């Protein structure tokens, strides 16, 4: 009866800053729940190629790195890959040749690459993967110029963000060639993360809102649902964290947990029982959810005094538990046990 779905793929928008008007990212929702990003305005498919003089006034630029000591070697390799790219292609796309000296601890660098937990240096841009000054003339330069990059991306995505932001420091904007690098949008992958079912709590926080759909005998049904919620708020016999809490909401779109009572089950029409599914994000793009953001429970054709049991069973699933890990009342329960006071 289980229905597990991957519904959201994280897409992040690459951004530059300082001196240019950015396209604003827009997000739409497709019928399968996949997030897509786009930009307003127009872009040149292949990108325009610059023809300008070097605003830096020198052909060799020194680059320092500001990051944690734990990943210094990996960061150096990522930055070096991005610098190597522009050493090969700066003349082709920026209009002038440039070489880079990578000295992570340089005292007087031309550029400093900062790996940060959250990029906040681009005003008005939310969820930016990186940020760098858009430099087209010498008067814009005040050494060292800062390049910020989010520190949670995979190696290949980090190198792509670095190439993009370094492109801005060479005078390239979001309509410049090569568009595979300078486009204002792209899909990025995160570093490997623990999957939701491997985490003690596979949600962003432990305070849950619950939407209860229309149903007959609503008061009795709500009491049954409340029994299940209270059981988990007490820790469900040690199977979930003891600090979870639940509150009802009338706003279905804002609910973490949606409980429906359709005429037919979406997972198995013309049958009685229940089905459930979780929705969430897969930021490291490994095909498994790393965090849940909604649990849907559908119940049809069951006695009112068994509703609480079905809700309790799917709550366990929503906490990332396998059948063998569920609290005792939800393991191989008979029809009579499902209608009993199992929560006491």
N, C-alpha and C positions, 0 to 999 in steps of 0.2 A: 504493500500500500504506500510505501514511501516514495516521494517525488522530490528529488533534489535538483535544484536548478542554479546555474550561474547566470546572474542577470546583469551585473554591472562590471564593466571593464574601465579601469581608471585611465582617463585621458587628461594630460596636463598641457597647459599652454606655455610655450616658450615666449619669453618677453625680453625686450631690451629696455633701456630707459635713457633719459636725459637728452632733450632736444628734438624728439620726434613725436608725432601724433600716432598713437597706437590704434590698431583695429581692436575693437572690443570683442572678446570671446563670447559666443552664445552657445547654450547647451540645449539640445532637444532630446526628447525621449522617444525611442522607436517602440514598435509594438511588442518586441521581445524584451524591452527594458534596458537595452544597451545604450549607454550614454555616448553621444557623438558631439564633437565640438566643431564650430565653424567660426568665421569672422565676418563682420560687416565690411562693406567696401569691396574693392576689387584687388586682385593680385595678378601679376604677370606670370603666366604658366611656367616659363623657363627662367624668368628673372632677368633683370637688367644688369649689364656689366658696367662697372665704374671706369672712368678715365680721369684720374686726378693725381696730384702730387702727394708725397708723403707728409702728413701733418705732424708727424713725430720729429721730423728733422734729422733722423738717424735711421740707419738700416738694421741695427742690432738692438733689440729691446730685452731688458732683463726682467724676468718674471719670478716672483716669490710666491710661496704657498702658505696660507694660514689655515691649518686644520689640526685635528687631534693627533697626538703622537702615535696612537695605536694603529693608524692606517696611513702613515706617512709614505711608505714605499708604494702602496697601491695608488695613492693619490698622485704621487710623482709620475707614475707610469701613465695614468689617465691624462694628466695635464700634458705630458710629453707627446702623447699621441695626437692631441688636438693641435699643439704647436707645430708638430711635424707636418700636419695637413696644410696649415696656412703658409709654412715655409715653401711648400711645393706649389701652392695655388694662389698666394696673395697677389702676385703680379697679374695673373690671369683675371681674377675677379675684382680686386680692389684697385688695380691700376698701378701698383708699385710693389716692389719686392721687399720682403722683411725677413729677418732672421731673429731667433729667440735664444737667449741664454737663460736656461732654467736653473735658478739658484734659490731653492726653497727658503733659505734664511738670509737672503740678501738684505743689506741695511738700507740701500737706496734704490729700490727697484722702480722700473717704469710702470709695471703692472703687478698687482697682488691678487691672487686668486683665493677667495674665502669660501670654504665649505661650511655652510650654515644649516641649522635644523629647519629654519623657515626663511624664505626669501622675502624680506620686507622693504627692500631698498628701491623698489619701483612704485612710485606713488600711483594709486588708483588701480593697480593691477593685483587681482586676487589669484592665489594659487599659482604664482609664477614658479617655473622650474629654475630660472636663473635671471640675472639682471646685470647689465653692463652699460657704460656710457657709449653713446653714439657719437663717434669722433670724426669730424670732417675737416677741422681746421685747428691750427696750433693753439689758438686762444682758448680752446676748450680743455686743454691738457693742464692738469695740476698734479704732478707726480707725488705719490704713486696713484694711478687710477685703479679703482676697485672693481673687481669682477666677482659677483656672488653666485654660488651654485648650490642647489639643494644637495644635502649629503645622504639622501636615502635611496638614490637611484642605482640600478645595476651598472656595471662597468660600461657597457656599450651605450646605455642611455646617458651616463655621466659624460662620456666623451662627446656625444652629440650635443649636449647642452653647452659644454665648453667650446666646441667649434662655433656654435651659434653666437654665444656671447662674445667670443674673441672676434667674430666677424663684425659685430657692432663697433668694436674698438678700431677696426680697420676702415670704418666708414660705410659699412653695408647695412641696409635696412631690410624690412620684411618683404620687400618686392625685389630684392637683389638676387642675382644668381650666386651660388647654386641654390635653387629652391628646396632641394632635399635637406639643406642645412639651415637656410635663412628664413624659411616659411615661419609665420607666426604661430603655427600649430603643429603638433605631432603627437603620436602616442608613445608614452615612455613606460618602461618597466621598472619596478622597484627591486631592491636587493631582496634575496630570498627571505621570507618571513614565515613564522610558525602558522600553520593552517588553523582555521577556527576550531576544529575538533581536537587540536593538540593543546589548546589554551584553557586555563581554568574557567575563564569567562569569555566566550567568543563574541562579545558585544562591546561597544564603546564604553558603556557604563552599566551599572546594575539597577537603575531605576527604569522600570518598564511601564509604558502606557498600553492599555488594552481596549480595543474596540469590540463591542458585542453587537453583532448584526441582528436584524429583525428576526423574531421567532415567536411561536405560540408559547403560552405559559411563561412569559418572560421572567417574572419574579422567581419562579422555581428554578429556571435555567440559570439565572444570575447567581442564585445561592449555590448551585452546583459548581459553577465556574469559580466562585469565590473560595470554595473549599480547596480547589486545586491550587489557586494562587496562594492561599495561606499556607498550604502544605510546602510549597517551594520557598516561600518567604522564611519558613522555619529551617530551611536547608535540605528538605527532602531526604532526611535520614543520611546526611553527609554527602549526598551525591552532587550538590551544587554549592557555591559559596553562600554563606549564611547571611550575607548583607543585602540580598536582592529584595526589591520592593515593587509593588504593582499598584497602579491606579487606573480607573476607568476613564475613557475619553469618548466624547461624541464625534470627534474629528477622525474619521477613518483614515484620511490621508496622512495624518501625523502619528498614527498608532504604530508602536513597535510590534504588537501582536494583534492580529485580526482574526476573530472567531466568527465564522459564517455558518448558516444553517440552510443550505440550498436544497431545492427539491431533489436534485441529483448530484452525486459526488463528481467533481471534475476529474478525479483519477480513475473512477470506475462507475460509469453511469448504470442506472438500474440496480444498484447495490446499496445496502445499508452499511453503516459503519462510519469511517472517517478517513481523511487523508490530510497531509500537511506538507509544507514546503518552506524552505528558508531562502531569503534573498540577501545578497551581500556584495562585498567588493573583493576583487582579486588583483591587488596592486602589483604583485610580483609576477603576474601573468603565468602562473604555473598550472592553471586549470582547476585550482581548488580555492574555495573561499577562505580568506584570511580573517574576515570580520563579518558578522551578520548585522543586518539593519532591519529585517522584518521576518516575522514568522506568521504564516497563514495556516489556519486550521479550518477545515470544512467537516461538518458533522451532519449526517442525514439518516433518518429512519431509525433512530435509537431511542430507547426509553429516556425520559427526562432524568430519572435518578441514576443514569449511567453517563450523562453528559460530563460530569466532573472528572470521571475516570479518563474519558477520551481526551479531554483538555490536558489532564495531568500527563498522559502518555506523550503527547506532542510537545508539551513544555520540556520534557526531558530531551527530546530530540532537538529542540531549539537551543538547549544548553550544550549541545555537541555530544550527547551520550549515545553510545551504541546500545542495542537491546540488552546485552549482558551487563551493562553498567547502570541501567535504570534502577530506581528505587524499587524495593521488593513488591509493592502493590501493582506495579506495571509489568511484571515478569510473568508471562503465561497465565494471566488471570482468566478465570472462567466467567461465563455470562453472569452468574450469580454474584461473583466477587466484584464485578464491575459495577453492580447496582448496590453494593454494600457500603457501609461507612468506612471505607478503606483509609480515609485520611486521619482517623482517630488512633 
